[in-house]
Amino acid sequence: MKCEELMEGLSFRCERGSMDREIKEVIYDSRKLSQGCLFICICGYNVDGHSFAGEAVKKGAAAIVVQKDVELAADSDITVIRVEDTRYAMAHIAAAYFGHPADRLKVIGITGTKGKTTTTYLIKSILEKAGYRVGLVGTIETIIGERHIPANNTTPESFLLQQYFKEMEEAGCEIVVMEVASQGLKLHRTQGFVFEIGIFTNLEPDHIGPNEHADFEEYLACKGLLFKQCRLGIVNRDDAHVDALLEGHTCRLETYGFHKDADLYAQDLQLVNKPGELGIAFDVKRKENGEAFRVEVPAPGRFSVYNALAAIAVCEHFKVEQSQIMNALLKAHVKGRIEMVPVSDQFTLLIDYAHNAMSLKSLLTTLREYQPKRLVCVFGCGGNRSKIRRYEMGEVSGNYADFTIITSDNPRYEKPQEIIEDIKTGINKTSGRYIEICDRKEAIAYAISHGQPGDIIVLAGKGHEDYQEIEGVKYPMDERVLIADICSGA
């Protein structure tokens, strides 16, 4: 492929060499530099790709893309292309390099603070029941046909994302459903194509701090970028920030929620409490024609209704029948997101990814609606993270759980007991009862062996993760495996 073909549609200036150069491959990782490649100099948080421009020349790169000056030998035979933002340019270059696969796929993007992961799986489940072939990109994994690729980022780097799109197209996928993180939007990872549908779930302060967002306003603005890059926006009408988020949007809009002014809304909610399983049933109604049908979701709480409504709104655009929606929702389960683990008909045990105070409070208040005999919370906090999060989570569990079992999470480079002491600082501000058991398997075993009829026991914080990170090493640790071992006496 020629340089000029890769740069088509981008604003750039060729500062050196020829745009007629043949490019063998596109590289943005300096460790993979090769003869005849085009090297994109990315400004990372810790490493600046521009500092490897000289090495690119030595390795025989045909061209480099830069956004600032680089030092090169006067006689070096390389094409230098200047752009305003190399990350933005990389997204468009990657799309061109892989042949613009997203133009032949229906890409559905989901953004919001909570609910992204669950909603992607719900949409995938319903559409596949209707006969579509669907790829998925998200926090837990990327799914291409039968391949499941563990994720490093909620929204992959633009080059990898375009590579996934290409592989999905080759695997016969017609639709892609993906999580769109605010950081991914901020770093232009989703440029180079247009989403068929963009979804907004909700917004609360999160991801604010070093290497993330400067403040809530930036966080909100980045989320809103999705609705300047999609054809149809489907948004939660009930969220307090929806109007600010949609400022300057360029797409058609539809709404969902509980309010009867929403295009699609829920009514007549009924809590479902079966042995070892919690759920919710409700009517789904269209404002335009008053048509309604009833669905049941095997996950508790109002946020489960919101997730289901978003999924239903999308799938109706793909002409999915109501019976297929109802059956798919009833069978939908998402790993680590209010995941029920059957161990007893006497009490309910579930796993959830709630790993900050906001998500833990939402989870516990939702479970409280089911009027358990006791609400038991087993959790720890990650090492090398803010101590404030530990204080807050301890306080939340002390206030909203009947009994807390404080344990270890991913201690990373900190001592687990020191993290536990921080959590206790928060829980001691409350009158909540607790016990500390540092070893997570022992903590879970204690919770199960002391489970009482009518209890709801939640293992919070790990969710889909199948490892525990200690001193820079990730050791295998899947809570489902731990539970199975405990129940078998292993």
N, C-alpha and C positions, 0 to 999 in steps of 0.2 A: 504494500500500500504506500502511496506517495504521502509525503508530509502535508501537501496542500489538501489532500482528501481528508486527512484526519482533522485538520483545522477548519474544515468547511462550516460556515455559520458562526464562527467565533471572531471576535475582534482581537487582532494581534498585529505585531510588527516584527518582521524578519530583520534582525539586527546584524545577521552574519550568515553567510552561506546561501544555499539554494533551497527553495521550497519543493524542488523537484526530486529531492533525495528519496530513495526507496527505504521504507521502514520495515524491518523484519519482525519486531515486536515492541510493545509499549511496556515500559518499566517505571515504577515509582518508588521501588525499594532498592536502595543503592547496593545492597548485598547481591542483587540479581542482575547487575549490569552485564550487558553482552554486546558482541559485535553487531553493529547495524541497528541497534535499538534506538527508540526515542525515549529519553529519560525526562520525566516530569519532576521538577524540584519542588517538593512540598514542604511548607513551613509547619513542622510539627511542634508539639508542646515541649518536647525534650531535644529533638534533633531537627536541624534545618537541612533539607535536601540540597540547598544551594551550595553548601560547603563541600559537596561531592562532585561538583561540576568538573573539576580537574581530573578526578578519577574516572569520570564518564569518558573523557577524551582518551585517557590511557587504555580504557577497556574497548575502545573502538566504537563508541556510540555515534550514530549518524546525526542525531539532533538532540537538543535539550530545550525544554520549555521552562522559562523563568519568569518571576515577577519582580526581581530586583537584580542589581548588577552582580556579576560573577567574574572572578579572575581566571583568564585563560591565556595560554601562550599565544603570541601573535601569529605563529605559523600553524596552529592547530586546525585540522580540517573537520570542522563541525558546524552544523546549522544551529543558530541561536534564535529562538522565538520568544518574544516578550509579550506577556499578557498581563492583565490587571490582577488576576487571582488564579493561581495555578490549580487550586482545588476545583474551582468552577470550570476551568478549562479541562481538567482531567475527566470530569463527568461527561462532557461532550465528546472528548477524544475517545473515551472508552466506548461510548455508544456507537460512534462511527467505526471503531476498530472491530467490534463484534457484529456490525451490520444492522444496528438499530433494532434489536429483537423486540423491545418493548412496544414498537409500533404495530407489531402483529399479535400482541397479547393484550388482554384486558387486565390492567394493573389496578388493584384496589389498595389504597393506603389508609392506614388507621393511625391517628395521633391522639394524644391525650395523656393525662397523668396516670390514670388507672384504667384497666379494662382492655388494653391493646391486645395482650397475648390471648386472653380468653376469647375475645371477639374474632380474632383471626382464625382460631381453631373452629369456632362455631360456624363461621362462613364457609370454611373449607369443608366441614362435615356435611352441611346442608347441600352445597353445590355438588359434592361428589355423590350424594344420594340421588341427585337429579340427573346424574350421568356426565357431569363435566369433569375434565381432568384439570386438577388445581395444584399449582406450586405454592409454597409458603416460605416466607422469610421473616424471622422474628428473634425474640430474646432467647428462646430455648434452642432453636435449631432452624436450619433451612431444609425443606423437603422437596426433592426433585424425583418424582416417580417413587421408586422404592428406596431411594437413598435418603438417609437422615444425617445431615452434617451439623455437628455441634457449633453453636454460634459463639463468636468472640465479642461482637457488638450487636445491639438491637437492630441497627441499620448498618449493613456492611459498607466499607469504603466503596466509592462509586465504581471503580474498576471491577472489583469482585462482584458487585451487584449486577453489572452488565454481563459479566461472565455467567452468573447464575441464570439470568434471563435467557441467554443464548442456550444454555444447557436445558432449561425448562422447555424452550421452544422445540429443541431437538428431541426431547422426551415426549412430545405430543401434548404438552400443557396448553390449555386455551386461556386460562385465567391464573393470575398470581395475586395472592393476598399477602400483604406485608405490613409489619409494624414500622411506623415512621417516627423516629425519636426526634426530639427538638434539637439534639446535638447533630443528628444526621442532616437535618434541614439547615442548621447553622453552617455546617461544613460543606454544604452543596453536594452531599452524596446522592441526592435524588434528582439532580439536574440531568438534562439530556433527553428527557421524555416527558410525556403528559400522563397523569393518572386518569383512568377512566372514572373512578369514584374516589373521593376523599371523605374520611369519616372522622368526626370529632366526638370523643367520649366525655371528657370532663377535664377540669383544670384546677389544680391546687398548687401552692408553693412547693417546689421540689427541684432538685438538680441545680441549686444555686450555690456557687462557690468556686474555688480555684479550678481552672480547666473545664468549667461547665458554663453557667450563665452568670453574668454580673449581678442581675437582680430579676425580680419577678416580671418586670416589664419586658426585658429582653427575652425571657423564657416564653411569655405569651406571644410576643411578636414572631418568634421563630416557629412556634406551633402554627400560627396563622399563615405562614408561607405556603403550607400545603394547599390552601384554598385559592392560591394564585397560580397553581400548577395542576389543577384537575378540571375535568369537564363538569362533574356533578359533585356537590358537597352535601353530605348527609350529616346533620349536626344535632347534638343534644340541646333541645330548646330550653330545658330546665336549668342548664348551667348558668351561673351568675356572670360568667366571663364571655359568653358566646358572642355578644354584640361587639365587644372590643376585639376579640380574636378574629372576627370576620371583616374587620375594617379594611377596605380596599380589595375585597375578594373579587375574583373575575369569573367565578363559576355559577352555574345554576344551583339553587339551594332547595333542600327538603329537610324537614325536622322530624324528630321523634322525642318521646318523653312521656310524662304522666299528664301533662296539661292537655286539655281537650282542643286547644288551638294548634297542637302539633299535627303534622300530616299523618303520622302514625303514632298511636298512643295506647297505653296499657290501662286497664281498669279491672275492678273486682279481683284484687289480689287475694290469694289464699296460701297460707303457709302449709307445706307438706312435710310431715314428720313421720318417717317410716323407720323400722328397726335398722339402725346403723346408717341411715341416710336422711339428709335434709334437702328440701327443695322448695319450689314456689310455683304456683299455677296462676294464670291470669288470662284475661281476654285481650286480644290484639284487635284494634279497631282503626279503620281508615276514615279520616275526617271527610274526604271528598264524597264517599258514598255510604258511610255508616256500616259498611260490611265488617263483620267481626268473626273471629274464630278463637278457640281456647287452646293454650299450649301449657305444657309443664316442663320445667327445667330442673334437672337433678343437682341444683346448687342453690344455696340459700340467699335471701336478701334482695333488697331493691336494686343493688348494683348488678345482680344477675339478670334482673328484668331489663335494665338499660342495655346490657351486653346483648341480650337476646333480641331486643327491639332493633338495635343497629344491624345485627346479622339478618333479621327478617327484611328490613328495609332494602338492604343490598340484594338479597336473593330474589325479591319480588321483581327487581329490574332484569333478572335473568329468567323470568317466567317460571320460577319454581312453584310447583303446586303446593297448596296449603297442607295436604296430607304428608308430603315429603318433608316440609318444614317441621311439622309436629313430630314426626317419627325421628328425624335427625336430632332435634333438640332434646328429646327424651333420652337419647343414647349418648349425648355428647359429654365427654369428660376431658379435662385438660390437666396434664401432669403438673402437680405443684400449685394449682390454683383451686383452693377449696376442694381438694381431692380427698374423697372419702376412702378410707381403708377399712374394710370389714374385718373386725377382730372379735366382735361380740354383738349379740342382739340386745344386750342390756345397756350399752352406752355407745356413743358415736365418737369415732376417732377420725381426725382429718389432718391433712398436711396443707400448709399454705405458705406462700413466699413473703408474707407480710414481714418486712425487714426495716421499717421505720415507724415512728410513733403514729403518723397519719394513717398508714395502712393497717397497723395493728389496732388502732382505735376503731376504724371502720369495720374491721373483721369482728372484733369482740362485741361491739354494739349490735351488729347484725345477728350474731349467734345468740345474744341475750334475748332477742325477740322470740326464740323458740322455747323459752322458759325451761332451761335445763335445771336439773337438781343442783348441779354444780357446773360452773364453767372453769375448766382447768387449762391454763396456758403454759406451755413448755417453750422456752426461747432463750437465746443468747444474743450476743452482738459481735459484729466483725471487728477484728483488730486493725490497727492503723487507720482508724476512721474517727470522726468527731466523738468526743466524750459526751457532748450534749445529746447526741442521739441515744446514748445508753441511759442517761438520766431520764430522758423523755419516755423511752420505751418502758423503763422500770416503773415510772409513775403511771403510765397508761395501764399496764397490766395490773398494778396494785389497785387501781380505781375500777377497772371493768371486769376483771376475772375474780372468781371466788378463791382461787388458789393458783399460785404461780410456782413453777419449777424452773429455777434459773440454772442454765447450763452453758455449754460452749457452742460457738458457731464456727466461724473461720477466724481463729486467733491471729493468723498470719505471723507477724514478728513480735507480737505481744504475748505476755503470760496470760493464759486463760483466767487464772484467779484474779488478776488485776482488773480484767474486763468485768468479771462478776462483781467485784467490789464497787465499780462505777454504777452498774445496774442497781445494786442495793442502795446506793445513794438516792436514786430516784424512787425506788419502791418504798423506802423508809419515810418518804414524805406522805405516804398513805397509810391506811390501817389494813391494807391487804395482807393476807397470810401467804407465806412462801417458804420454800426450802431450796437449798442450793446443792446441786449434784453436778460436778464439773464434767464428768464423762457423759457425752450425749446419749450413748446407748443405755447406760445405767439410768439416766434421767427418764428416757422413754419407757424402759422396763418398769420403773417405779410408777409412772403414770398409768400404765396398763394394768399392773398388778393391784393398784389401789383404786381402779375405776369402779364407780358405784352405779347402780341402775338409774338411768335418766341423765347421767353426766354427758357433757360434750367436752372432749379433750382435743385441743388444737396444738399441733407441732408447728410453730411459726419460725420463719426466717430462712429456711433452707429451700423449701419448695421443690423446684425441678432439679436443683443441684445434686450431683451424685458424688461429691468429693468434700473433703475438709482440708483447708489450706493451713499448713503449719510450717513456719520457718521457710517459706518460699516453695514448699513441696505440696502438691495436691495428692492426698491419699484417698483411695476409694472409700466413699461412705454415702450410701443411698438409704434414706430413712425407710423405704419400703423393704429393703433387704434386712435392715436392723429389726423392723417389726416382725418380719417372717422368722428371723432367727430367735427372737424373744418368745414368740408364740410356740415355736417348736422345741424350745428349751436349749437351743444351741448357744 
